[in-house]
Each structure stands twice: as C-alpha cells, then as structure tokens.
Amino acid sequence: MSNSDRKLPKKRSNKYPPAGVTLEMMIRALVEEYGWTELGQKIYIRCFNDNPSLKSSLIFLKQTEWARLQVEDLYYWRFGGRPANWVGPKPRNDDDSEDKN
C-alpha cells in the first residue's frame, strides 16, 4: 500500500488540545477523580474497562474521535473551562427517532 492510498484522519475544526489541556492531562485528572472502574462506567470503552492503562487509552482515544469527544465532554462537565471554540458531539435530534406514519 502506498502512502497516497492511506486514509488521513479528518482535521478537527476546533483547536486541539483545547485551551492547552492535553488528552493525557484530561485522562489523568479523570482517573484521579473517578478511578478506572467508575470512569469505565461513565464512558464505556474497552481501554477503560479491560486492563486499563494510560498508554492504551491515549492510543485508542487519539485514533477514535467519538470516544475522545466523550472524554473531553466529561472532563469539561466535571472540571469546567470548556473553551468557546470547543466542538462537542452533535445534539441528538429526537424528531428523527420517532416513527413517522
């Protein structure tokens, strides 16, 4: 496979890491606050539940935007300081989930 065949990750529209807070800093703060067990219950991803480590979590979260956004959202909800340009998960549109007859 040549370099031109590889898919490049999408660029985020917000500044990352936001407000000078790195992903590692977020994970460390959340683990200190909740512990791995409770963090794994709040955000159910395997790297928080099965043999959790900072290294495996960073690898997974850097590659998986939906999970990284959940970590960011929990961090900002708990500790505050969400930057004005933060782009979080899109709100769910409940109208789409209803049966239309």
N, C-alpha and C positions, 0 to 999 in steps of 0.2 A: 504494500500500500504506500503510495507516495504521499508526501506532505500535503499536496493540494487536494487529496481525497479525504483527508481528515476533516471532521466537522469541528468548527471552532465554537466555543461557548458564546452565547449571546452576551452582549455588553449590557450592563445594568444602567438604568437611566439615573440612578442616584449615585452619590459618591460612596465608594466602599473601600475601606471600612468607614462607616459613618461616624462623624464627629470625633475622629481619632481613636475610637474604640475598636480594637481588633476583635476578630472572631474568637481568638484564643482567650482574650480578656473576658468576653461575654460568657464563654463556657466555664471558665474558672470561677467567675462570680456566681453563676447559676448553680454550679456543683457545690460551692461553699455554702450557698443559701439553702439549697434543697437536698443535696446529696444525689448520687447517681440513681438510686431507686425511685425517689419521688420525681426527679427530673424525667426519668423514663416513663413515668405515669402521666406526667403533664404533656410531654411530647413523645408519642410512641414511635420511636425509631430504633432499629436494632442496635446501633452503636451505643445507645444509652442503656440498653437492657441486657445484652448478651456480652459479657466480659468487657465492660466499658473502660475506655481509656481516652485520655485527651488526644493522643495521636490518631487513633482510629476515628474519633469524632471529627477532628479537623479535616482529615482526608475526605470523609463522606460529605460533610457539610460544604466544603469548598466545591464539590462536584454536583451537589444537589440543591438547586435553588429553592424548591418548595420547603425543604427541611430547614435550610438556612434562614429563610424568612420567618418560619415559626420560632426559631431560636431568638432571632432579633426581636420579634414581637413580644415574646415572653420577657426578654431582658428589659426592653423599654417599658413594658407594663409594670414590672417589678421595681425597677430602679429609676425610671423616668429618664428624661433627657433625650427624647426622640427628636432628631433634627428635623427642621421644617421641610427639607427636601427628601425625607425618607419615603421610599415607595414600598409599601407593605402589600400583603395579599389583597387581591381584589375582593370587595364585599360580595357576599353571596346574594344572588337575585332570587328571592323566594317566589316571584311570579313565574319563573321558568320551571320550578319543581311541581307546580300544581297541574293536575290533569285538566286539559282543555277539551271540552266536549262541544 
